[in-house]
Amino acid sequence: MARMTDEEADFLDEYYTKNLPIPGPNGTGFFSKMRKTACSITVDDLSTKWLITKANASNKTPADIIEEMVREKMAVAV
């Protein structure tokens, strides 16, 4: 990874000094902006291992596997 120049570091320092992220549900930080589309969930070890194994075997991400499972459940419920 390339190192920052002094000018880049000074710019970022000044920018974030003047534009502090605001925490909370209506804030300006990364997680505040992404709260509707990106959320974290916690699952047990067995579920984690199963998801990772299934994802690796099908060349997908664990999120893809979960999405497929949810869509299957939704299709059956309709």
N, C-alpha and C positions, 0 to 999 in steps of 0.2 A: 504494500500500500504506500502510495506516495505521501511524503510529508508535506504539511502545509507551509506556505511561505509566511513570512512575518505580516505581509499585507493581508493575506487571507485570514490569518488568526486575528488581526486587529479588526477587520471588518466583522467577523463573526462575534467577537467580543462586544463590539459596539452595538451590533444588531440585537443580540440577545439581552444586552443591558437595557436597551430602550424598548424592546418588545418581549416582555416576559410572558411565558405561557401561563394561561389562567386555568387552574385545575377546576374540576367539577363537571356536572352534566352539560353545562352550556359554555364550557371553556374553550380555549384555543389550542390546547395541547394535543398531541397525537392521539392518545386514547380517548380524549373527549370527542374529537372529530370522528373517530372510527368506531364509537361505541355501538352504533346500530349495525354495522357490517362486520366488525371484528370483535369477537368476545372470546374469552378463554373459558374452558370447561375443565373439570377435573374428573378423571375416571380412575377406577382401581387398576392395579398392576396387571391383572389378567386381561382386562379389556384393552389396556395399552399394548401389551404384547401381541394380542390377537390382531389389533388394528395395524400395527407395524408389520407383522408377518403377512397379513392380507394385502397391504399396500405394496410391500416389496414384491410379492408374488405376481401382482397384477400391474406393476409399474405405475402405480398411482400414489397420490398422497393420502394420508389418513383422513384428511378433510373430504377428499373425493369419496372415500369408502363410506363415511358417515352420511354424506349427502345422498348417495345412492340408497342407503338403508332408509333414510327418512322419506325419500320420494317413493320407495316401495310401500312403506307403511301408509303414506298418504293416499296412494292409488288404491290400496285395499279398503281404506276407510270410506272412500267416496262411493 
